[in-house]
């Protein structure tokens, strides 16, 4: 089992060895479910959701259950973060009863406030700045497809958002080359690029999706308009016009390249149906790996905590 992990607010809370250990466990336990340890037997994990998500709820709850623990799903309206009770007091109450606090929030600072006042592990299930659990599943999928992540070229086509940021850090920690193609005004911010490069990352920002995809092993995209950005939908559709990943764009990638998407997907916008539903798509494998990677993460976080 991988080394203990005190928190995961962003993927670079892990070092390369810890990340590799989590991926190793995720792959091994997926292949042999009987070998999954009862790391959470008799313990609860709270899953606090300010923003709903089918994949995130399914993956974290099943990860907890298969480790022998009890998932406790809590919506913001039940606790009233900062409206009825402070974030800090809610976190202290949860930590008094649960082994881990996992939270899907609007603002990344909310997670930082939680982590600052509790002595149990804290997991970022998504914030406006980061999506590290998605990055874990992404890297696990690349490992399964190619055996190793190091030296592989990943092309991300689309908005330089929280998914792209966590992928940039995860690629850096794993030795992968990352090319991100975004329209003007939607590029990954300079601070994130610097942070990834300081981790040893080989990251390239381009303005043409063909330049990113050329020679890629993995072609990855996300929706053009994320939850909370609905008011920008038409503006974004115009900005991303012509950026759909279709069969023609996939031809620029390596012959054995795969297509990935963190979901939900909008066929005909960021990806054509023939790609996401075609033979090169590993999207559903990637979705399933949300559970396998979360399970390995939680086991690492609670190792030796009995």
C-alpha positions in Angstrom: 0.0 0.0 0.0 1.2 3.5 -0.8 2.6 5.9 1.8 0.2 7.9 4.0 -1.3 11.1 2.5 -2.4 13.8 4.9 -4.6 15.8 2.4 -5.3 16.3 -1.3 -6.4 19.8 -2.1 -4.5 19.7 -5.4 -2.7 16.8 -7.1 0.7 18.2 -6.2 0.0 17.6 -2.5 1.4 14.2 -3.6 5.0 13.6 -4.5 5.9 11.4 -7.5 6.4 8.3 -5.3 3.1 8.7 -3.5 1.3 9.3 -6.8 2.8 6.2 -8.3 1.9 4.2 -5.2 -1.7 5.2 -5.4 -1.9 4.3 -9.1 -0.2 1.0 -8.4 -2.8 0.2 -5.7 -5.6 1.3 -7.9 -4.6 -0.9 -10.8 -3.8 -3.9 -8.5 -7.1 -3.7 -6.6 -9.1 -3.2 -9.8 -7.6 -6.4 -11.1 -8.1 -8.3 -7.8 -11.0 -7.0 -5.8 -10.4 -9.6 -3.1 -7.1 -7.9 -2.3 -8.8 -4.5 -1.4 -8.0 -3.8 2.3 -10.7 -3.0 4.9 -8.9 0.3 5.5 -12.1 2.1 6.6 -13.8 -0.7 8.6 -16.0 0.8 11.3 -15.3 4.4 10.2 -17.3 7.1 8.4 -16.3 9.4 5.6 -18.3 12.6 5.0 -18.9 13.7 1.4 -19.9 17.4 1.5 -21.4 18.6 -1.8 -22.0 22.3 -2.5 -22.2 21.3 -6.2 -24.0 18.1 -7.3 -22.3 15.5 -9.4 -23.3 11.9 -10.4 -19.8 10.6 -11.1 -18.2 12.2 -8.0 -20.9 10.9 -5.7 -20.9 7.4 -7.1 -17.2 7.1 -7.1 -16.5 8.4 -3.6 -19.4 6.5 -2.0 -18.4 3.2 -3.7 -14.7 3.7 -2.8 -15.7 4.1 0.8 -18.0 1.2 0.9 -15.5 -1.2 -0.8 -12.9 -0.2 1.8 -15.4 -1.2 4.5 -16.4 2.3 5.6 -19.7 4.2 5.8 -20.3 7.2 3.4 -22.2 10.1 4.7 -23.5 12.4 1.9 -24.2 16.0 3.1 -25.6 18.8 0.9 -24.8 22.4 1.7 -28.4 23.2 2.6 -28.2 20.7 5.4 -25.3 22.6 7.1 -25.5 26.1 5.8 -21.8 26.9 5.3 -21.3 30.4 6.5 -25.0 31.1 6.5 -26.1 29.1 9.5 -22.7 28.0 10.8 -19.1 28.8 9.9 -17.2 26.6 7.5 -14.7 26.0 10.4 -17.3 24.9 12.9 -19.0 22.5 10.4 -15.6 21.0 9.6 -14.7 20.6 13.3 -18.0 18.7 13.9 -17.4 16.4 10.9 -13.8 15.7 12.0 -15.1 14.8 15.5 -17.0 11.9 14.0 -15.5 11.0 10.6 -12.1 9.6 9.5 -12.0 11.8 6.3 -13.7 14.9 5.0 -14.3 15.0 1.3 -15.8 18.1 -0.2 -17.0 19.4 -3.6 -17.1 23.2 -3.3 -17.5 26.4 -5.3 -14.4 28.2 -3.9 -11.1 26.5 -3.3 -10.6 28.7 -0.2 -13.4 26.8 1.4 -11.2 23.6 1.3 -8.3 25.6 2.7 -10.4 26.8 5.6 -11.5 23.2 6.3 -8.0 21.8 6.2 -6.7 24.5 8.5 -8.9 23.5 11.5 -9.1 19.7 11.4 -6.6 16.9 12.0 -8.3 14.4 9.7 -7.5 14.0 5.9 -9.3 16.4 3.6 -10.0 15.5 -0.1 -10.9 18.0 -2.8 -13.7 16.5 -4.9 -13.7 19.6 -7.0 -13.2 23.3 -6.6 -13.1 26.3 -8.9 -9.3 25.9 -9.0 -8.6 22.2 -9.0 -10.0 18.7 -9.7 -7.3 16.4 -8.3 -9.5 13.2 -8.1 -10.3 13.6 -11.8 -6.6 13.8 -12.5 -5.9 10.6 -10.5 -8.5 8.8 -12.6 -7.0 10.3 -15.8 -3.5 9.1 -14.9 -4.7 5.7 -13.9 -6.4 5.4 -17.3 -3.2 6.4 -19.1 -1.3 3.8 -17.1 -3.7 1.1 -18.0 -3.6 2.0 -21.7 0.2 2.4 -22.1 1.8 0.7 -19.2 3.7 3.9 -18.2 2.8 7.6 -18.2 6.4 8.9 -18.5 7.2 10.1 -22.0 3.6 10.0 -23.2 2.1 13.1 -24.9 -1.2 14.2 -23.7 -3.1 16.8 -25.7 -5.9 18.8 -23.9 -8.1 20.8 -26.2 -10.4 23.3 -24.6 -10.8 25.6 -21.7 -7.8 26.0 -19.4 -10.0 25.3 -16.4 -9.6 23.4 -13.1 -9.5 20.0 -14.9 -6.7 21.3 -17.1 -4.8 22.7 -14.1 -4.9 19.4 -12.1 -3.9 17.5 -15.3 -1.0 19.8 -15.8 0.3 19.0 -12.3 -0.4 15.3 -12.6 1.4 15.1 -15.9 4.4 17.0 -14.4 4.6 14.6 -11.5 4.4 11.6 -13.8 6.8 12.7 -16.5 4.3 13.1 -19.3 4.4 15.8 -21.9 1.3 18.0 -22.0 0.1 20.3 -24.8 -2.9 22.5 -24.1 -4.8 24.2 -27.0 -7.3 26.9 -26.1 -8.9 29.8 -27.9 -7.7 33.4 -27.0 -8.9 34.4 -23.6 -9.4 30.8 -22.3 -5.8 29.6 -21.9 -4.4 28.1 -18.7 -3.2 30.9 -16.5 0.5 31.8 -16.2 0.7 31.0 -12.5 -0.5 27.4 -13.1 1.9 26.9 -16.0 4.8 28.1 -13.8 3.7 25.8 -11.0 3.6 22.9 -13.3 7.0 23.7 -14.8 8.4 24.0 -11.3 7.3 20.5 -10.7 9.4 19.5 -13.7 6.6 19.6 -16.1 7.0 19.7 -19.9 3.9 21.9 -20.8 3.2 23.7 -24.0 0.4 26.1 -24.7 -0.7 26.4 -28.3 -3.5 28.2 -30.2 -4.2 25.5 -32.8 -5.7 22.2 -31.7 -3.9 20.4 -34.5 -0.5 21.5 -33.1 -1.5 20.0 -29.7 -2.9 16.8 -31.0 -0.1 16.1 -33.5 1.8 13.0 -32.2 -0.3 12.7 -29.1 -1.0 9.4 -27.3 -4.0 10.9 -25.5 -6.5 13.5 -26.7 -8.6 15.0 -23.9 -11.3 17.6 -23.7 -13.9 18.9 -21.3 -17.2 20.8 -21.8 -16.9 24.4 -23.1 -19.3 25.6 -20.4 -18.9 24.2 -16.9 -21.4 24.2 -14.0 -21.8 27.8 -12.8 -20.9 29.3 -16.2 -24.3 29.0 -17.8 -24.6 32.7 -18.3 -21.5 32.5 -20.6 -22.8 29.7 -22.7 -23.4 31.6 -25.9 -20.2 33.6 -25.6 -18.2 30.4 -25.1 -19.9 28.6 -28.0 -18.8 31.3 -30.3 -15.3 31.4 -28.8 -14.9 27.6 -29.2 -16.5 27.3 -32.6 -14.3 25.1 -34.7 -12.6 23.4 -31.7 -14.7 20.2 -31.8 -12.7 17.0 -31.5 -13.7 15.0 -34.5 -12.3 12.2 -36.6 -10.3 14.6 -38.7 -8.5 16.1 -35.7 -7.9 12.6 -34.2 -6.1 11.6 -37.4 -3.3 14.0 -36.3 -2.7 11.9 -33.1 -0.7 8.7 -33.0 -2.4 5.6 -34.5 -2.9 4.1 -31.1 -4.0 7.3 -29.4 -7.1 7.2 -27.2 -9.8 9.8 -26.5 -10.6 10.9 -23.0 -13.3 13.2 -21.5 -14.1 13.9 -17.8 -17.9 14.1 -18.5 -20.6 15.2 -18.8 -20.2 15.4 -22.6 -22.1 17.5 -25.2 -21.9 15.6 -28.5 -21.6 18.1 -31.3 -20.0 20.7 -29.2 -16.6 19.8 -27.7 -16.6 16.3 -29.2 -18.2 14.6 -32.1 -20.4 11.6 -31.5 -18.2 9.4 -33.8 -15.2 10.1 -31.5 -16.7 9.7 -28.0 -18.7 6.7 -29.1 -16.0 5.3 -31.3 -13.3 2.6 -30.9 -10.6 5.0 -29.7 -12.7 6.3 -26.8 -11.8 5.1 -23.3 -14.3 7.5 -21.6 -16.2 4.9 -19.7 -13.0 3.2 -18.5 -11.9 6.6 -17.4 -15.2 7.2 -15.6 -15.0 3.9 -13.8 -11.5 4.7 -12.7 -12.8 7.6 -10.6 -13.8 4.9 -8.1 -10.6 2.8 -8.4 -8.3 5.8 -7.9 -10.4 7.4 -5.1 -10.3 4.0 -3.3 -6.6 3.9 -3.5 -6.3 7.5 -2.4 -8.6 7.0 0.7 -6.6 3.9 1.7 -3.4 5.8 1.5 -4.9 8.7 3.5 -6.0 6.4 6.3 -3.2 4.0 6.4 -2.2 3.2 10.0 -5.0 5.4 11.4 -6.8 2.7 13.3 
